Amino acid sequence: MKIYYENEHLKWLLSSDGNRFFVEGRMDELFVHDKLPTPNWSDIQVDLSGLLLLNSCGVRELIYWLKKLPLDSQVNFYHCPVCFISQASMVHGLVSPKRRISSFLAPYFEPASDREVLKLLTIEDLKSGRAPDFENEGLSFDGSEERYFNFLRFQTEIP
């Protein structure tokens, strides 16, 4: 992988085959969209498994970057952490029909151990905007499904 963008808190790495970004670190006030190159690709894949924080400044800059992409480009976000989903469910413009969340972490609670467990889900796992049932594992969804899955309205894909 090669470094595509870097500041003291954040790295955007490009896969060796050149078709996927891997984001590592914190997307905060130090992230400046003008310094992140704009690819001219029709299919952009962004793996957010290494994203540790996304604050309002980072969201603003990411939206500015997304708006600079070619109109026909499709962006798919993968392995989105809770911080990204929380922002995507509140902030209009982070996701849309052309800027979609494909897989994400969802918080579940395990009463037996009194801890939160994150489950990787895909859009296909959701039924009518509801969290999948993991009762057989002793887990229950830890949050408001309506608020957490609000990003589905923005990308207009409620299965």
C-alpha atoms as one frame of an Amber mdcrd trajectory, in Angstrom:
protein
   0.000   0.000   0.000   1.122   3.520  -0.647   0.275   6.689   1.246  -2.289
   8.742  -0.678  -2.788  11.436   1.979  -1.239  11.956   5.402  -1.308  14.438
   8.259  -0.274  13.989  11.885  -3.610  12.309  12.816  -4.751  10.620   9.632
  -3.587   8.435   6.738  -5.399   7.518   3.556  -3.626   4.492   2.100  -4.180
   3.199  -1.416  -4.245  -0.563  -1.942  -1.519  -2.058  -4.127  -4.035  -2.728
  -6.909  -5.140   0.914  -6.698  -8.852   0.337  -6.207  -9.461   0.816  -2.479
  -8.587   3.396   0.151  -7.855   2.404   3.740  -8.353   5.172   6.284  -6.398
   5.093   9.563  -6.569   7.561  12.427  -8.672  10.570  13.326 -10.608  12.674
  10.850 -10.698  15.961  12.741  -9.810  19.648  12.348  -6.384  18.719  10.905
  -7.993  16.966   7.923  -8.082  19.383   4.981 -10.005  18.171   1.951  -8.003
  20.337  -0.491  -4.852  18.357   0.341  -6.550  14.996  -0.341  -6.213  14.253
  -4.074  -9.473  13.741  -5.936  -9.492  10.499  -7.930 -11.265  10.480 -11.260
 -12.650   6.961 -10.829 -16.167   5.681 -11.411 -15.998   3.279  -8.437 -14.364
   4.448  -5.216 -14.087   2.072  -2.271 -13.199   3.427   1.168 -12.414   1.040
   4.027 -12.924   2.839   7.332 -11.911  -0.022   9.645  -8.986   2.073  10.929
 -10.997   5.254  11.549 -10.781   6.092  15.256 -12.650   9.409  15.385 -14.808
  11.537  13.127 -15.787  14.933  14.478 -17.821  17.746  12.906 -14.741  19.335
  11.302 -13.781  16.002   9.751 -17.325  15.467   8.483 -17.389  18.914   6.879
 -14.078  18.306   5.095 -15.095  14.810   3.982 -18.338  16.174   2.502 -16.373
  18.890   0.662 -14.095  16.172  -0.763 -17.073  14.021  -1.797 -18.601  16.992
  -3.616 -15.401  17.365  -5.679 -15.680  13.818  -7.060 -17.050  13.269 -10.570
 -20.868  13.240 -10.548 -21.030   9.721 -11.986 -18.650   8.193  -9.430 -20.042
   5.720  -6.902 -18.464   5.724  -3.418 -18.901   2.712  -1.149 -17.857   2.881
   2.496 -16.899  -0.399   4.201 -16.293  -1.401   7.819 -17.714   1.908   9.043
 -17.149   2.390  12.784 -19.821   3.655  15.158 -18.418   7.228  14.998 -18.995
   7.290  11.223 -22.491   5.803  11.430 -23.477   8.293  14.124 -22.414  11.193
  11.905 -23.919   9.666   8.739 -27.251   9.291  10.530 -27.273  12.949  11.609
 -25.527  14.910   8.850 -27.136  15.268   5.442 -24.618  14.891   2.601 -22.245
  12.338   4.066 -24.155   9.489   2.437 -26.506   9.605  -0.544 -27.594   7.252
  -3.333 -24.091   7.696  -4.865 -22.219   7.698  -1.513 -23.304   4.531   0.236
 -22.493   2.591   3.361 -22.012  -1.076   2.462 -20.848  -2.526   5.776 -20.682
  -1.107   9.284 -20.262  -1.903  12.953 -23.359  -1.967  15.135 -23.338  -1.907
  18.953 -24.880  -4.802  20.856 -25.046  -5.353  24.585 -24.140  -8.610  26.292
 -25.750  -8.633  29.771 -23.884 -11.774  30.874 -20.541  -9.953  30.706 -21.910
  -6.387  31.032 -20.070  -5.265  27.890 -20.671  -3.827  24.464 -19.995  -6.051
  21.459 -19.601  -4.630  17.956 -21.009  -6.714  15.117 -20.063  -6.150  11.483
 -23.255  -5.859   9.441 -24.084  -5.244   5.809 -27.044  -3.388   4.360 -28.486
  -6.758   3.383 -28.538  -7.775   7.082 -31.104  -5.093   7.887 -34.758  -5.923
   7.597 -36.986  -2.844   7.324 -34.360  -0.749   9.076 -34.182  -3.131  12.037
 -31.055  -4.597  13.619 -30.512  -8.329  13.141 -31.352 -10.532  16.082 -28.403
 -12.056  17.949 -30.410 -13.340  20.932 -28.925 -16.811  20.378 -25.585 -15.200
  21.299 -27.114 -13.398  24.272 -26.914 -10.003  22.545 -29.432  -7.211  22.131
 -29.073  -4.086  20.017 -27.618  -1.301  22.175 -29.302   1.871  20.977 -32.210
   3.375  19.113 -32.558   1.561  15.811 -34.486   4.488  14.339 -31.668   6.928
  15.092 -28.732   4.607  14.421 -30.031   3.432  11.046 -31.226   6.879   9.946
 -28.427   6.905   7.345 -30.588   4.486   5.343 -32.965   7.359   4.541 -30.100
   9.370   3.072 -28.862   6.597   0.850 -32.464   5.559   0.099 -31.957   1.888
   0.666 -34.213   0.414   3.276 -34.385  -3.281   2.383
